[in-house]
Amino acid sequence: MLDLQFICDNRDAVEQNCKARGITVDLNAVIRLREERNKLNAEGDELRRQQNEVSSKIPKASADERPALIEQGKALRTQISEAEAAQKELDAQLREQQALIPNMTHPDVPVGGEDDASEVHLSGDKPAFDFTPLDHVDIAAKLDLIDFEAGSRVAGHGFYYLKNDAVMLELALVQFAMQKLRSEGFTLYTTPDLARDSVLEGIGFNPRGDETQIYSVAETDLSLVATAEITLGGALKDQLLDIEDLPLKFAGLSHCFRTEAGAHGRATRGIYRVHQFTKVEMFAFTAPNSEASDAMQQEIVRIEEEIFQALGLHYRLIDTATGDLGGPAYRKYDLEAWMPGRGDGGSYGEVTSASNCTDYQARRLNIRCRSKEKKGTQFVHTLNGTAVSCARAIIAILENYQQADGSVVVPEVLRPWVGRDVITAAT
């Protein structure tokens, strides 16, 4: 979340930022609650001063004076206890309102919604077919790669089974991404599929309520994770780091679970928008300054691009507009791969994102760093980025590498793990 003092000192800029992001927040409530809390703090301090004064008088008081002083001390303790309870309630209300305010936005981010994103550049060439290309659902049906009916029988619509060489493709993508990230100095993890709601909230997800996209476990404070961003960021919750140890670069393999409430349209066909998928995620903790986190974001984007360049896929890199950033992101780049079977005649589909969240998540998760040059501590900056979201990468591979005879060529970098050069109906 944003620093409370920053919000109060920069109200106009915060309001304008919320407007650009299409978010309505009640800054009056934040300022009012802060003033009420400050007043209550002052009243509590005065009550404690009075209590200390009374306590200091009791040992010296006469036998006649002592009972009254003791009763006065008891009354003050009751008032202090009531003031502390009220302060705790105000703190909770203030934090709730403060958490609704999104991060500030990089000045170069385009203003607007999804269609207002700016294209940074294109990479690679679109495939040229001398036949009418199929989408991944039809390709998978011909090659027996995905079982949607079994997924629906077992878990409902939006679940699926990968089969045969699609399984090998997913494992190959994970191996390829993990090998790449290890070579880039990332510490590799497999992460829990569950996390406490406080961790989800710290990262910026809403684990409960009508608008949640999260599966929660009843009668617990646990929810299924939507991304390893949650578990990687949460791994250092409440930790104090040495600035000399930064940046820390983590890579996590996890299942991801999303309700996708409200999803509709052609994007729901197949495995583009599903309730469970496998993903390799990058997460970084940097020094608390924009130079460090901006440089790390560029490093994450470079890695994402190199992965998809190695897969031989055409894509575009976009600078996401303000209205499509999400609350924690200061700036977000999306990599959109060309999918020949998507829409009428093909279109781009998001396959990775890379977000700089500055100190927004760290403030909520209480992740700090210290340095020898500065007194006190500062909140670190955090970043996240997709190395490979397996379902969407499989879509791009099947649709871009399909052949006229119905087979699919396996990208060369994946062949050692897939075990074959071409996927055919006979395999």
N, C-alpha and C positions, 0 to 999 in steps of 0.2 A: 504494500500500500504506500501511498505518498506520505511523507513526513507531515505531521499535523501542523507544525509551525509554518512549513512551506505553504500548505493550503491556505492558512489564514493570511500570510504575508503576500500571497500571489493569487488572490481570489479571482480577479478578472481573467488571468491567464488560464487558471484551472477551469473556469466556466467556459471559456472559448474552446479549450481542448475537449471538454465533454461534448460541446455542441458539434465540433468537427467529427467526433466519433459516433454521434447519434445517440448519446446516452443522457438520460435525464437524472440528475442527482439534486438533492436538497442540501446545498451548501449552508443555507441558513440554519438547518438543524445541526450541522457539524459545529458551526461557530457558537450556536446557543448552548449546545451540550458542553462544549469546551469551557465556556464562561461559567456555566453552572458547576462544572467539576472544579474549576479553579476556586470558585466561591466556597464550595464545600471543603476543599482542601484547606483553605484559610481558616474556616470555622473549626475544622478538626484540629489544626495546629493550635488554635487558641484554647480549645478544650483541653488538649494535652498539656499546654502550659499551665492552665489553671489546676489541673490534676497534680502536676509536679509541685506546684506551689503549696497546695493543700497537703500533699504527702510530706513535704519538708517541714510543715508546721506541727504535724501530729506528735513526733517524738518530744518536742519542746512544750507541748500544750499541757495545761493543767488537767486534772481529772474531770473537772466540770466542762472544760472546752472540748476534750477529746471526742466524746460521742458525736457531737455535732459535726466535727471535722471528718470523722469516719463516714458518717452518713452522706456528707457532701462529696467525699471521694467516691463512694459507691454510685451516687447519682451521676457524677461526671464520667465514671467508667461506662455506665449505661448509655449516656449520651454519645460518648466516643464510639461505642460498639454500634450504635444506630447510625452514626455518621459514616463509619467505615463500610457498613452494609449498603448505605445509600450511594457512597462513592463507588463501590464495586459495581452496583447496578448501572450507574452513570457511565463508568468505564466501558462496560459491555455494550451499552447503547451507542456510545461514541465510536467504539471500534467497529461496530456493525455498520454505522453510517459511513465511516471513513473507508471501510473496505469496498464500498460500492463505487468509489471514485476511481476511474481508470488511471493507468500510468500516463505521464506526460508523453508527448510524441516528438520524434526527431523532426527538426524543421524541414527536412527535405522530403518527407513522406507526402505523397499526393493526397489531397483532400477529396473525400467522396466515399462511395460504396464499392462493391465488388467489381463493377465495370469500370471504375476509375483508376485501377491499378496501372502503374506505368511499366512498360516492357523495358527491361535493362538490356537484354540481348537474346539472340537465338543461338542454338548450338546444334550442329549436325544437319542432315538433310532428311526430309520426309521420305518414306519408302515409296517407290513407284511400282504399282501393281499393273499387270496386264490382265487382271481378272478382278471381279468384284470382291473386295475383302469382306470377311466375316467379322462379327464381334467376338469377344472372348467366350461368351456363353455358347455360341454355336460351334466355335473351334473346340472348346472343352467337351462338348457333347460328342463330336465326331471322334475325338481322341481318348474319350473316357478318362477325363482328368478331374472333373468336379461332380460331386453328387449332391445336388440341391434337395432332392426329394428326401434323402436320408437325413440331411440336416434339419429339414422341416419337421419330419416325423419325430426326431429326437429332441430338438430344442425350439422349434418354431421357425417362422419366416425370418430370413436374415442370417441364418446359420447354414453351414455347408460343410461337406467333407472334401478335402483335397485328396486326389487319388493318383496312384501310379507315378508317372513322371512329373506331375504337378507337385507331389511331395518332395521329389528330388530337387525340383526348381526352388522351392521355398528353402530347403536346407542349404542349397548352393548359395542362394542370395545371402543367407545369414552368415555362412562361412566366409564368403567373399567380403561382406561388409565388416565383419569382425577382424579379419586379417588386415584389411585396409586401416581400420581404426587403431589396431595395435601398432602398426607401423608408424602411425601419426602420434604415438605417445599417449593414447587413451588407456586408462585402467578399465579392464573388461569386467562386466558383472552380468549375472542373471539375477533378476529382481523378483520380489514377492508379487503375486497377483492381487494382493489385498493391501490396503493402507488405511490408517486411521483417518477419520473425517477431518481432523485438525490439520493433517498433512495436505489433504486435497484442497482444503480452504486456503492453506498457506501458499500453495502453488497457484491458486486462482480458479479452481474448479468449485462448483456448487454441488456438494454431494447429496443434498436433500431438497425437497420442495418441488413445486409444480414444473419449474423450468429446468430441472436437472437433466443431464444426459448420462448420468451415472447409475450403475446398478449397485444398490446398497444392501447390506446384509441385515435382515430384521433383527431387532433386539440387541444390536451391537453398535459400536462406533466405527465399524469397518465398512469399506466399500471396495468393489472391484476397480482396478486402476484402468483409466482410459489411455494411458501412455506411461512409459517408464520415466518420462519427465517427472512424474509425481514421486516415484520411489527414489530416483537418483537425487533429486533436489531435497527430498525429505531425509535422505541418509545423513545429512549434516545439520539437521534441525537442532537449534539451541547450542551449536558449537562455536567456539572461538578459535579462529585460525591465525597463523602467522602470515603476514603479507609476503614474506620471503618465499613461502611455499606455493604462492599463487602464480599462474593459474593452475587449478586442478581440472583435469579433463576426464570425465567418466563416460563409458559407453555401456548401455544396458540392453539386454535381450529380454523381451517380455511379451506375454499375450496382452492384448488391449481389448477392453470391453466398453461398448458405447450403446446406449439405447437408441440413438438416432431418431429420437422423437421429432415428429414433424417433417421428416425427410420424405420427399416425393419426387416423381418424375423419372426420367430414363436413368438417372444416376443410381437408382435403386435396383436396376437390373444387374444381375450377376454379383460380382464380389467387389464392386467399387465402393459401395457404402453398406457395410455389414456390421453385425453386432459383436463379432470377435475376429481378431486378426493378429498376426505376429509382426513385431516391429523391432528394429534395432535403432536405438535413440542415442543421441549425443547430448551431454549436459556439461556445462563448464561453470566454474566459479573463478572470477577474476578480481583484480584489485579494484577498489571502489572509485573508478574514474572512467569517463566516457572513452578516453583514448584506448584503455585496456580492453573494454568490452566491445567497442567498435572493431578493433583489430581481431578479436576472437570471433566476432560474427562473420567477418570476411573469411577467416580460416574455416569456419564451419560450412559456409557457402561453397568455398573452393572444394572441400572434401565431397560435398553432395554432388557438385558438378562432375568431379573426377570419377565418381562411382557411376553416374549415368552416361558419361562419355565412354567409360570402359565397357558398359553394356551396349554401346553402339546405338543409343536411342536419341532421337531428335526431341529437343525440349526448348522451352523458353523460360527465362528467369524474370520474375516480376517483383516490383517493389509494391507491397500491399498498401492499399489506401486506408485512410484513418478509420473508416466505418467498418472495416473488415479485420482489424488488428487483434481484437480480443483485449480484455482488460489489462493483463500484465505487460504486454509487449510495447516497447518503446519504438521498435522498428522490426518489420518482419519481411523476409524475402521468401517467396514460394517458387519452387521449381515445378513446372507443369510439363509433363511428357505428352507427346503426340500419340493419340490413340485412334487409329484408323476406323475402328468399329463404333466409336462413340458419336452419337448424334447422326445427322445426315451428312455423310461424306467425311466424317472424322472431326475431332476437336481435341483441344488440350484438356488434360485432367491433372489435378494437383497430385504430386507424388512425394514431395518433401516440403518442409518449411524450416526456417531458421530465424529464431526470435531473440532479440536482445531485450531483456526485461529489467536492465539496470538494477537498482536496489529494491525494486517493488516486491519481488518474492522474498528476498532475504530479510526485509523488514518484517514481513508476516511470519516467516519461519525463524526469526531471530538468529541469523547466521552472520557473525561479525568477524572482523579481522583487526589485528593490532600491528603497529609498526614501531620501531625504535625512534623514528623521527617525530611522531605525533603522540600527544597524550590521549588517553581514552581509546575507544574503539570506533570502528565504522562498519556499516553494513556492506558486505561484498556485492558485486554485480553477478547476476546469473544469466546464462544463455542456454537455449536448447535448440536442437536441430535433428531432423530425421535423416538417418543414414539410409535405411531401406524400410519402407512399409511394404511387406511382402505381397499382400493381395494386389495392391495397385501396380507394383512392379511386374507381377505375373501377367496382369492385364496387358501392360505395355509390351512385354516380350511376346506373348501369344499373338497379339494383333499386328505388331510390326514385323515379326519374323515368320509369318504364315506364308506358305507356298501354294501354288496353284493346285497341287495334288492333295492338299489338305494337311500336309505335314507342317511342322514348325522347326525351324533351325534354332539350335541352342546357341546363345551368345558364347563366343570363344572363351571368355574369362570364366564362364560357369561350367564348362565341359568337364574339368577334372572332378567335380563333385556330382554332376548329373550322371556322368558315366556314358554319355553318348553325344553325338554331334547333331542328330536330328530326332525329333519326337514324331513317331508315326502311329497310325492306328493299330499296327501289328505289334507294337511294343507294349 
